[in-house]
C-alpha cells in the first residue's frame, strides 16, 4: 500500500520522478557516501573518482543531443545534476561545470565542426574543460569583459590576451588542476572593430598537466566551502588559437577577417548567446533547493528524538518538536521548500520543452530566462536561510562536521552569488516584467529601457503560469470577508499575492515616469532600485504560489489535505514577512494581520503529527541523509 509520504513524494518529484528514483539508487553506492574534509587534495581526489564512475555509467548522455552522441533529454540532465547535491555539492558543481557549462557552451554556441570533434570526448571525460567567463574586474557585467581575441588574418588565428590585471579569469572551476581546455569569453576584434563578447576554445594544459605557452594558471586554494572543486585563475599572454576555435553559431570570422552574424544587433546577439546557457542557472537553483531539503530533513528528525526541559507533572522531558517555537522555526521553511520544488518542476519542464523544440518562441525564451533568474535567487536565498536555521535548531550537535549541516552551509554559501548575483538577477526579473517581454528589449540601451518602462504604465497584463485555469477558478470562488477563516481561502491568498505584485510594478513604473523628466535614466533607475527589488520578489512569490496550487491539483487524494495545509503555511508566511507593506497599503487591517500570525500557528499545530511524513516525502535515501546525531548508538561512550 502506498503511504502518504510516497504520495507526497510523487507529487514533489514531478515529471522526471523516474530519473530521481534512478539517481537515488545510484547515489546509494558507497563511493557517493557523504563525507566532509577541509583537505582539498582528498576532496578533489574523491570527486574525480565519482565523476569517472558517473561518466562510465552514462550519466552525462542526457545533456547532449542525439546527433552529437547523447540522449537529448534536457530535463533528465538537469534533474541528475540537481540530485547530486544530496551527496556532495562539490560533485554537483564539478559535473555542472564539465557537462553543463563547458559542454553546454560547446553544444549551444558551437557548430558541427565543434560538435563532432569535442562533444563525445566531453561526455566520456576524455576532454576535461572549464568555463572561463568571470574576470577579476567583471562578474555580472559580462558585456564589459576585458579579455580580448584579436584576429590575425595573416595566420588565420585569434590572439587571446589578458591586457590588464583585472582581465584575469577568476574563480574558474577546473582551472586549478583538471581542465586541459577552457571555453573563454572574450571581446572579438577583427580589422580593429570590436564585435562584442564571443566564446573561444583555448587549450590551457598539456597531457602532463603543465601550462601551455602563454597560459598561466594558479589555484584559488581554500574557499568558504566546496573543497572538492579546483577553482583557479587563468591569465593569457598573446595565446594563439586556430580560427576554427571560435564557437561560431552566432558570429563567425572568414579567413580574410570578415565578420558575419545571423543577428545584426550586437546587444540582441549577446543576450541570445547568453540565453542558450541558461541550464546552469536552473541547475544551481534546483541543487540549492535539494541542499535545503536535506538540512531540514536532518533537523526535523533530530527534533523528533531530542528532548529538552520537563513539563509540569511529567517525568519525561519534552521533545523539542513539540514546542511551538521549534515548529515555527522549521515548518514554514519546509513549506517553502515544497513550494519552491513545485516551481522548480515547472521551470525544468519549460526549459526542457524550449531547448528540445525545433523553433522555440522568442518571447517564451525570455520568459524562461526571467523565471530561471528569479527562482535561482529564491532557491539559493532560501537554502542559506533554511540550512542556517537547521544548524541552529540542532544546537551544538549541528556544528559538528559529522552531522553534515556545516558542510551544507559552507558549500551553498557561494550559490547566492555565482551563476548570477542574486540582487542582479532579481533586477533582471523586474526589467522583463516592466517591459512586458517587449520584442526589442534586449537591444535597448539602459537609457532607452528606463524610458520604455516609464511610458509603459498600465500596459502590462498579468502573465500567469501553467496553472492559469486553476487560478481563475479559485479566485472566482474566493471569500472577500474580513473573517479570520478567509485567510485560509486559496483564492484570497492568491489575490493578495497578485494585488501586491500588480501594485508594486505599476508604482515602480509611475516613479520612473516622474523621475525620468528631472534626472538621467541611470539616476532615475538608481533612485527606485529598492522598489524594483521588492516588486520582483513579489512576482517570484506569486509564481511560486501558483506552482504550488497546480501541484496540489495534480496530487493524489491521500496526500491532498496535508498539501493544502502546507500551502496555507507557505502563503501566510510570505504575507507575514511582508506584513508591513500589506498594512501600509491597507490590504490588511491590524486585526487581520494578527489573524495571519494565528493562522500560521494553527497550521504548525496541524502539521506537527506529520513532521516525519513531510520530510520522508523529500525522498532522501538513508545513506545520503546520514548524520551521526541521528544514530546515537554509534556515538562514543
PEBEL-V268753 format. One record per backbone hydrogen bond with DSSP energy under -1.0 kcal/mol. CO is the residue of the C=O (numbers start at 1). NH is the residue of the N-H. E is the energy in kcal/mol with one decimal. If there is no record, write none. Layout:
BEGIN
co | nh | e
CO | NH | E
CO | NH | E
END
This chain:
BEGIN
co | nh | e
3 | 7 | -2.0
4 | 8 | -2.5
5 | 9 | -2.6
6 | 10 | -2.5
7 | 11 | -1.7
8 | 12 | -2.5
9 | 13 | -2.9
10 | 14 | -1.2
14 | 17 | -1.3
16 | 20 | -2.0
17 | 21 | -2.4
18 | 22 | -2.2
19 | 23 | -2.5
20 | 24 | -2.4
21 | 25 | -1.9
22 | 26 | -2.5
23 | 27 | -2.8
25 | 28 | -1.0
26 | 29 | -1.5
29 | 32 | -2.2
30 | 33 | -1.7
39 | 43 | -2.5
40 | 44 | -2.8
41 | 45 | -2.0
42 | 46 | -2.3
43 | 47 | -2.1
44 | 48 | -2.2
45 | 49 | -1.9
46 | 50 | -2.1
47 | 51 | -2.8
48 | 52 | -1.9
49 | 53 | -1.9
50 | 54 | -2.3
51 | 55 | -2.6
52 | 56 | -2.5
53 | 57 | -1.4
54 | 59 | -2.6
55 | 58 | -1.6
58 | 61 | -1.2
60 | 63 | -1.1
61 | 64 | -1.5
61 | 71 | -2.7
62 | 73 | -1.2
64 | 72 | -2.8
65 | 68 | -1.6
65 | 70 | -2.5
66 | 69 | -1.6
73 | 77 | -2.0
74 | 78 | -2.5
75 | 79 | -2.3
76 | 80 | -2.4
77 | 81 | -1.9
78 | 82 | -2.4
79 | 83 | -2.2
80 | 84 | -1.1
82 | 85 | -1.4
83 | 86 | -1.7
84 | 87 | -1.5
84 | 88 | -2.2
88 | 92 | -1.9
89 | 93 | -2.3
90 | 94 | -2.5
91 | 95 | -2.6
92 | 96 | -2.3
93 | 97 | -2.6
94 | 98 | -2.5
95 | 99 | -2.5
96 | 101 | -2.8
97 | 102 | -3.3
98 | 103 | -1.2
101 | 105 | -2.2
102 | 106 | -2.0
103 | 107 | -2.4
104 | 108 | -2.9
105 | 109 | -2.2
106 | 110 | -1.0
109 | 249 | -2.7
111 | 114 | -1.4
111 | 115 | -2.4
112 | 116 | -2.7
113 | 117 | -1.2
114 | 118 | -2.9
118 | 122 | -1.9
119 | 123 | -2.4
120 | 124 | -1.8
121 | 126 | -1.0
121 | 127 | -2.3
128 | 180 | -2.8
128 | 181 | -1.1
130 | 183 | -2.7
131 | 133 | -1.4
132 | 185 | -2.2
134 | 170 | -1.8
138 | 135 | -3.0
140 | 142 | -1.9
141 | 144 | -1.4
142 | 145 | -1.8
147 | 187 | -3.0
148 | 161 | -2.2
149 | 189 | -2.4
150 | 159 | -2.8
152 | 156 | -1.4
152 | 157 | -1.6
156 | 243 | -1.8
157 | 152 | -3.4
158 | 241 | -2.3
159 | 150 | -2.0
160 | 239 | -2.7
161 | 148 | -2.4
164 | 167 | -1.6
165 | 168 | -1.3
166 | 137 | -2.5
168 | 136 | -2.4
169 | 234 | -1.9
172 | 175 | -1.8
172 | 232 | -1.6
174 | 179 | -2.7
180 | 204 | -2.4
180 | 205 | -1.5
181 | 130 | -1.3
182 | 184 | -1.0
182 | 202 | -2.8
183 | 132 | -1.8
184 | 200 | -2.6
186 | 198 | -2.7
187 | 149 | -2.8
188 | 195 | -3.3
189 | 151 | -2.7
190 | 193 | -2.1
193 | 190 | -2.2
196 | 188 | -2.7
198 | 186 | -2.5
199 | 247 | -2.6
200 | 184 | -3.3
202 | 182 | -2.3
204 | 212 | -1.9
206 | 209 | -1.9
210 | 206 | -2.3
212 | 215 | -2.3
214 | 237 | -2.3
216 | 235 | -2.2
218 | 233 | -2.3
226 | 229 | -1.6
229 | 231 | -1.8
230 | 176 | -2.1
231 | 220 | -2.6
232 | 172 | -2.4
233 | 218 | -1.5
234 | 169 | -2.4
235 | 216 | -2.3
236 | 162 | -2.5
239 | 160 | -3.6
241 | 158 | -2.4
242 | 245 | -2.0
243 | 246 | -1.6
245 | 201 | -2.5
246 | 248 | -1.1
252 | 260 | -2.5
254 | 257 | -2.5
258 | 254 | -2.8
260 | 252 | -3.0
265 | 269 | -2.6
266 | 270 | -2.4
267 | 271 | -2.5
268 | 272 | -2.1
269 | 273 | -2.3
270 | 274 | -2.6
271 | 275 | -2.1
272 | 276 | -1.1
274 | 277 | -1.6
275 | 278 | -1.2
277 | 280 | -1.0
278 | 282 | -1.8
279 | 283 | -2.4
280 | 284 | -2.2
281 | 285 | -1.9
282 | 286 | -2.2
283 | 287 | -2.6
284 | 288 | -2.2
285 | 289 | -2.0
286 | 290 | -1.9
287 | 291 | -2.3
288 | 292 | -2.3
289 | 293 | -2.1
290 | 294 | -2.2
291 | 295 | -2.2
292 | 296 | -2.4
293 | 297 | -2.3
294 | 298 | -2.3
295 | 299 | -2.6
296 | 300 | -2.3
297 | 301 | -2.2
298 | 302 | -2.1
299 | 303 | -2.0
300 | 304 | -1.0
302 | 305 | -1.5
302 | 306 | -2.3
303 | 321 | -1.7
306 | 320 | -2.5
309 | 318 | -3.2
311 | 314 | -1.3
318 | 308 | -2.6
319 | 322 | -2.0
320 | 323 | -1.2
323 | 327 | -2.1
324 | 328 | -2.9
325 | 329 | -1.1
326 | 330 | -1.9
327 | 331 | -2.6
330 | 334 | -2.3
331 | 335 | -2.8
332 | 336 | -2.2
333 | 337 | -2.0
334 | 338 | -2.2
335 | 339 | -2.4
336 | 340 | -3.0
337 | 341 | -1.9
338 | 342 | -2.1
339 | 343 | -1.9
340 | 344 | -2.7
341 | 345 | -2.4
342 | 346 | -1.6
343 | 347 | -2.1
344 | 348 | -2.9
345 | 349 | -2.1
346 | 350 | -2.4
347 | 351 | -2.7
348 | 352 | -2.6
349 | 353 | -2.4
350 | 354 | -2.2
351 | 355 | -2.6
352 | 356 | -1.2
361 | 365 | -2.1
362 | 366 | -2.0
363 | 367 | -2.4
364 | 368 | -2.4
365 | 369 | -2.2
366 | 370 | -2.2
367 | 371 | -2.7
368 | 372 | -3.0
369 | 373 | -2.1
370 | 374 | -2.5
371 | 375 | -2.6
372 | 376 | -2.1
373 | 377 | -2.0
374 | 378 | -2.4
375 | 379 | -2.9
376 | 380 | -2.2
377 | 381 | -2.4
378 | 382 | -2.1
379 | 383 | -2.2
380 | 384 | -2.1
381 | 385 | -2.2
382 | 386 | -3.4
383 | 387 | -2.7
384 | 388 | -1.5
385 | 389 | -2.4
386 | 390 | -2.5
387 | 391 | -2.3
388 | 392 | -2.4
389 | 393 | -2.4
391 | 394 | -1.1
392 | 395 | -1.7
396 | 399 | -1.5
397 | 400 | -1.4
400 | 403 | -2.0
401 | 404 | -1.9
402 | 628 | -1.4
404 | 408 | -2.1
405 | 409 | -2.4
406 | 410 | -2.5
407 | 411 | -3.0
408 | 412 | -1.9
412 | 415 | -1.2
413 | 416 | -1.0
414 | 417 | -1.8
414 | 418 | -2.0
416 | 422 | -2.1
421 | 425 | -2.7
422 | 426 | -2.2
423 | 427 | -1.6
424 | 428 | -1.8
425 | 429 | -1.8
426 | 430 | -1.8
427 | 431 | -2.6
428 | 432 | -2.2
429 | 433 | -2.1
430 | 434 | -3.0
431 | 435 | -1.2
432 | 437 | -1.7
433 | 436 | -1.0
435 | 438 | -1.0
438 | 441 | -1.7
441 | 444 | -1.3
445 | 449 | -2.6
446 | 450 | -2.3
447 | 451 | -1.9
448 | 452 | -2.4
449 | 453 | -2.9
450 | 454 | -2.5
451 | 455 | -1.5
456 | 459 | -2.0
465 | 468 | -1.4
467 | 471 | -3.0
468 | 472 | -2.5
469 | 473 | -1.8
470 | 474 | -2.3
471 | 475 | -2.4
472 | 476 | -2.4
473 | 477 | -1.1
475 | 478 | -1.5
483 | 486 | -1.2
484 | 487 | -1.7
485 | 488 | -1.7
486 | 489 | -1.6
489 | 493 | -2.1
490 | 494 | -2.7
491 | 495 | -2.3
492 | 496 | -2.2
493 | 497 | -2.0
494 | 498 | -2.9
495 | 499 | -2.9
496 | 500 | -1.6
497 | 501 | -2.0
498 | 502 | -2.7
499 | 503 | -2.5
500 | 504 | -2.4
501 | 505 | -2.5
502 | 506 | -2.3
503 | 507 | -2.2
504 | 508 | -2.3
505 | 509 | -2.2
506 | 510 | -2.2
507 | 511 | -2.4
508 | 512 | -2.5
509 | 513 | -2.3
510 | 514 | -2.3
511 | 515 | -2.1
512 | 516 | -2.4
515 | 518 | -1.2
515 | 519 | -1.5
520 | 524 | -2.7
521 | 525 | -2.4
522 | 526 | -2.8
523 | 527 | -1.9
525 | 528 | -1.0
528 | 532 | -2.4
529 | 533 | -2.2
530 | 534 | -1.8
531 | 535 | -2.3
532 | 536 | -2.3
533 | 537 | -2.2
534 | 538 | -2.1
535 | 539 | -1.8
536 | 540 | -2.4
537 | 541 | -2.6
538 | 542 | -1.9
539 | 543 | -2.4
540 | 544 | -2.5
541 | 545 | -2.3
542 | 546 | -2.4
543 | 547 | -2.0
544 | 548 | -2.1
545 | 549 | -2.5
546 | 550 | -2.2
547 | 551 | -2.1
548 | 552 | -2.4
549 | 553 | -2.0
550 | 554 | -1.3
552 | 555 | -1.5
556 | 559 | -1.4
559 | 563 | -2.2
560 | 564 | -2.4
561 | 565 | -1.8
562 | 566 | -2.4
563 | 567 | -2.7
564 | 568 | -2.2
565 | 569 | -2.3
566 | 570 | -2.2
567 | 571 | -2.8
568 | 572 | -3.0
569 | 573 | -1.8
570 | 574 | -2.1
571 | 575 | -2.1
572 | 576 | -2.5
573 | 577 | -2.4
574 | 578 | -1.5
576 | 579 | -1.6
578 | 582 | -1.8
579 | 583 | -2.4
580 | 584 | -2.9
581 | 585 | -2.2
582 | 587 | -2.9
582 | 588 | -1.6
583 | 586 | -1.6
589 | 593 | -2.2
590 | 594 | -1.5
591 | 595 | -1.4
592 | 596 | -1.4
593 | 597 | -1.2
594 | 598 | -2.1
595 | 599 | -2.4
596 | 600 | -2.0
597 | 601 | -2.1
598 | 602 | -2.3
599 | 603 | -2.3
600 | 604 | -2.2
601 | 605 | -2.2
602 | 606 | -2.3
603 | 607 | -1.9
604 | 608 | -1.1
607 | 610 | -1.6
608 | 611 | -1.6
610 | 614 | -2.8
611 | 615 | -1.4
612 | 616 | -2.5
613 | 617 | -1.8
615 | 618 | -1.2
616 | 619 | -1.9
621 | 624 | -1.3
621 | 625 | -2.1
622 | 626 | -1.2
627 | 630 | -1.8
628 | 631 | -2.1
631 | 634 | -2.6
632 | 635 | -1.2
END
